[in-house]
Amino acid sequence: MAIELERPVRVVVTGNDERGRSRVMSDTLAAEPPGVRGGYVWYADEVPAQLTPHDSGIDRPREREVPQRGGFLRVNQLDGWPADYEIPPETSPVERPRGGWGRGGMNIHKTQSVDYGLVLAGERLMWLDDGVKTINAGDVVVQLGGWHGWGGYKPSRVAFVMLGGDAR
């Protein structure tokens, strides 16, 4: 079943020219890592973010964790699992080579970040330690560094804004 937002993610970046007038700086498609539909839209290595033309970092590897003092916007699409999909078992927590922690299962993971998940289309399942929640188009999830995983049997497209956090 197709969802309404199957097309690639178009990224229109605006800014100011040398006279201070607003204009389109670039109009491209988001970089899509191999095997992934959707992709990174923009990175800010630190906040306050640079407001002049610069490398957005959208071609960085998908596994990169959220910058400690920055953030990024990512959009991804899940086509949905087959009806006979079996959820892998969880493992003991393991620190990931590029940051954060994982414990297998439904890609259960946790990062030191505040994550805003905006479901643009379809339905997504979110695994938490206390159960599974169904998140629908139009819903927003705010994650504060907790263990979680995403998946689902139905197609969906979600935008994630992820900001570096501190778990003190």
The 8 nearest C-alpha neighbors of each residue, nearest first, counted from 0:
[[1, 2, 154, 153, 78, 79, 3, 121],
 [2, 0, 3, 154, 5, 78, 4, 155],
 [3, 1, 4, 5, 154, 121, 0, 120],
 [2, 4, 5, 1, 120, 6, 121, 156],
 [3, 5, 6, 2, 120, 156, 119, 7],
 [6, 4, 3, 2, 7, 1, 76, 156],
 [5, 7, 4, 8, 3, 9, 37, 36],
 [8, 6, 9, 37, 28, 5, 29, 36],
 [7, 9, 29, 28, 37, 10, 6, 74],
 [8, 10, 28, 27, 29, 7, 11, 26],
 [11, 9, 27, 28, 26, 29, 12, 8],
 [10, 12, 26, 25, 9, 13, 27, 23],
 [13, 11, 25, 24, 23, 10, 26, 14],
 [14, 12, 23, 24, 22, 11, 21, 25],
 [13, 15, 21, 22, 24, 23, 16, 12],
 [16, 14, 21, 19, 20, 22, 17, 13],
 [15, 17, 19, 18, 20, 21, 22, 14],
 [16, 18, 19, 15, 20, 21, 14, 51],
 [19, 17, 16, 20, 15, 21, 22, 14],
 [20, 18, 15, 16, 17, 21, 14, 22],
 [21, 19, 15, 16, 18, 22, 17, 14],
 [20, 22, 15, 14, 16, 19, 13, 23],
 [21, 23, 13, 14, 15, 24, 20, 16],
 [24, 22, 13, 25, 12, 14, 11, 21],
 [23, 25, 13, 12, 14, 22, 26, 52],
 [26, 24, 12, 23, 11, 27, 13, 10],
 [25, 27, 11, 10, 12, 24, 9, 28],
 [28, 26, 10, 9, 25, 11, 29, 8],
 [27, 29, 9, 10, 8, 30, 7, 26],
 [30, 28, 40, 8, 38, 39, 10, 9],
 [29, 31, 38, 58, 57, 39, 28, 32],
 [30, 32, 38, 37, 35, 29, 36, 33],
 [31, 33, 35, 34, 30, 61, 38, 60],
 [34, 32, 35, 31, 36, 61, 30, 38],
 [35, 33, 32, 36, 31, 37, 38, 76],
 [36, 34, 32, 33, 31, 37, 38, 75],
 [37, 35, 76, 75, 31, 38, 34, 77],
 [38, 36, 75, 74, 31, 76, 8, 35],
 [39, 37, 31, 74, 30, 73, 29, 75],
 [38, 40, 73, 57, 41, 29, 30, 72],
 [39, 41, 29, 73, 72, 57, 38, 10],
 [42, 40, 55, 72, 71, 57, 39, 56],
 [43, 41, 71, 55, 56, 70, 44, 57],
 [42, 44, 69, 70, 45, 48, 71, 41],
 [45, 43, 69, 66, 42, 70, 68, 46],
 [44, 46, 69, 68, 43, 48, 47, 66],
 [47, 45, 48, 69, 68, 43, 44, 49],
 [46, 48, 45, 49, 69, 43, 50, 68],
 [49, 47, 46, 43, 45, 50, 44, 69],
 [48, 50, 51, 47, 43, 53, 46, 52],
 [51, 49, 48, 52, 14, 53, 47, 15],
 [50, 52, 49, 53, 14, 15, 48, 16],
 [53, 51, 50, 54, 24, 14, 49, 55],
 [54, 52, 55, 51, 49, 50, 56, 43],
 [53, 55, 56, 52, 57, 42, 41, 58],
 [56, 54, 41, 42, 57, 53, 43, 40],
 [55, 57, 58, 54, 42, 59, 41, 43],
 [58, 56, 39, 59, 55, 41, 40, 30],
 [57, 59, 56, 30, 60, 39, 32, 55],
 [58, 60, 57, 56, 61, 63, 39, 62],
 [61, 59, 62, 63, 58, 32, 57, 39],
 [60, 62, 63, 59, 32, 39, 38, 64],
 [63, 61, 60, 64, 97, 59, 98, 96],
 [62, 64, 61, 60, 97, 65, 59, 98],
 [65, 63, 98, 62, 97, 66, 99, 110],
 [64, 66, 163, 70, 67, 162, 161, 63],
 [65, 67, 69, 68, 163, 44, 70, 64],
 [68, 66, 163, 69, 65, 164, 45, 70],
 [69, 67, 45, 163, 66, 46, 44, 70],
 [70, 68, 45, 44, 66, 43, 46, 163],
 [69, 71, 162, 161, 43, 65, 66, 163],
 [70, 72, 42, 161, 41, 160, 43, 73],
 [71, 73, 160, 41, 40, 159, 39, 161],
 [72, 74, 39, 159, 40, 38, 158, 71],
 [75, 73, 158, 37, 38, 157, 159, 39],
 [76, 74, 37, 157, 156, 38, 36, 158],
 [75, 77, 156, 36, 155, 37, 78, 157],
 [76, 78, 155, 154, 79, 156, 75, 150],
 [77, 79, 154, 76, 155, 153, 80, 152],
 [80, 78, 152, 153, 154, 77, 151, 81],
 [79, 81, 152, 84, 151, 82, 78, 153],
 [80, 82, 84, 83, 152, 79, 153, 85],
 [81, 83, 84, 80, 152, 85, 79, 153],
 [84, 82, 81, 85, 80, 86, 152, 79],
 [85, 83, 81, 82, 80, 86, 152, 87],
 [86, 84, 87, 83, 82, 88, 81, 80],
 [85, 87, 105, 104, 84, 88, 89, 106],
 [88, 86, 104, 85, 105, 89, 103, 106],
 [89, 87, 104, 86, 90, 103, 105, 102],
 [88, 90, 104, 103, 102, 87, 91, 105],
 [91, 89, 102, 103, 92, 88, 104, 93],
 [90, 92, 102, 93, 89, 103, 101, 100],
 [93, 91, 102, 101, 90, 100, 94, 103],
 [94, 92, 101, 100, 102, 95, 91, 90],
 [93, 95, 100, 99, 101, 96, 98, 92],
 [94, 96, 98, 100, 97, 99, 93, 101],
 [95, 97, 98, 94, 99, 100, 93, 62],
 [98, 96, 95, 63, 64, 62, 99, 94],
 [99, 97, 95, 96, 64, 100, 94, 110],
 [98, 100, 110, 95, 109, 94, 111, 64],
 [101, 99, 94, 95, 109, 93, 108, 92],
 [100, 102, 108, 93, 92, 107, 103, 94],
 [101, 103, 92, 90, 91, 107, 89, 93],
 [104, 102, 89, 106, 90, 107, 101, 105],
 [103, 105, 89, 88, 87, 106, 107, 86],
 [106, 104, 107, 148, 103, 86, 87, 149],
 [105, 107, 103, 104, 148, 108, 101, 102],
 [108, 106, 148, 105, 147, 102, 103, 101],
 [109, 107, 101, 146, 100, 147, 106, 102],
 [108, 110, 146, 100, 145, 99, 144, 147],
 [109, 111, 99, 112, 144, 100, 108, 98],
 [112, 110, 164, 144, 165, 166, 163, 99],
 [113, 111, 164, 163, 162, 144, 110, 114],
 [112, 114, 143, 162, 142, 161, 164, 144],
 [115, 113, 161, 142, 141, 160, 112, 116],
 [114, 116, 141, 160, 159, 140, 161, 117],
 [115, 117, 159, 140, 139, 158, 114, 118],
 [118, 116, 139, 158, 157, 119, 138, 159],
 [117, 119, 157, 136, 137, 138, 120, 156],
 [120, 118, 136, 157, 156, 117, 137, 158],
 [121, 119, 136, 156, 155, 118, 2, 122],
 [122, 120, 155, 136, 154, 135, 156, 2],
 [121, 123, 135, 155, 134, 153, 136, 154],
 [124, 122, 134, 151, 150, 133, 155, 135],
 [123, 125, 133, 151, 150, 149, 132, 134],
 [126, 124, 149, 132, 131, 148, 133, 127],
 [127, 125, 131, 148, 147, 130, 149, 124],
 [128, 126, 147, 130, 129, 131, 146, 125],
 [127, 129, 130, 126, 146, 147, 131, 145],
 [130, 128, 127, 131, 126, 132, 147, 146],
 [131, 129, 127, 128, 126, 132, 125, 147],
 [130, 132, 126, 125, 127, 124, 133, 129],
 [131, 133, 125, 124, 134, 126, 130, 127],
 [134, 132, 124, 123, 125, 135, 131, 122],
 [133, 135, 123, 122, 124, 138, 132, 125],
 [136, 134, 122, 138, 121, 137, 118, 123],
 [137, 135, 120, 118, 119, 121, 138, 122],
 [136, 138, 118, 119, 135, 139, 117, 120],
 [139, 137, 135, 136, 118, 134, 117, 140],
 [138, 140, 117, 116, 118, 137, 141, 115],
 [139, 141, 116, 115, 142, 117, 138, 114],
 [142, 140, 115, 114, 116, 143, 139, 113],
 [143, 141, 114, 113, 144, 140, 145, 115],
 [144, 142, 113, 145, 112, 141, 114, 111],
 [143, 145, 111, 112, 110, 109, 142, 113],
 [146, 144, 143, 109, 147, 142, 110, 127],
 [145, 147, 109, 108, 127, 107, 144, 128],
 [148, 146, 127, 107, 126, 108, 145, 109],
 [147, 149, 107, 126, 106, 105, 125, 108],
 [150, 148, 125, 124, 126, 105, 123, 147],
 [151, 149, 124, 123, 125, 148, 105, 152],
 [150, 152, 124, 123, 153, 79, 80, 149],
 [151, 153, 79, 80, 81, 154, 82, 150],
 [154, 152, 79, 151, 122, 155, 78, 121],
 [155, 153, 78, 79, 77, 121, 2, 122],
 [156, 154, 121, 77, 120, 122, 76, 123],
 [155, 157, 76, 120, 119, 75, 118, 77],
 [158, 156, 118, 119, 117, 75, 74, 159],
 [159, 157, 74, 117, 73, 116, 118, 75],
 [160, 158, 116, 73, 115, 72, 161, 74],
 [159, 161, 72, 115, 114, 71, 73, 116],
 [160, 162, 114, 70, 71, 113, 159, 115],
 [163, 161, 70, 113, 112, 69, 164, 114],
 [164, 162, 67, 112, 68, 69, 65, 66],
 [165, 163, 112, 111, 113, 162, 67, 166],
 [164, 166, 167, 111, 112, 163, 67, 144],
 [167, 165, 111, 164, 144, 112, 143, 110],
 [166, 165, 164, 111, 144, 112, 143, 163]]
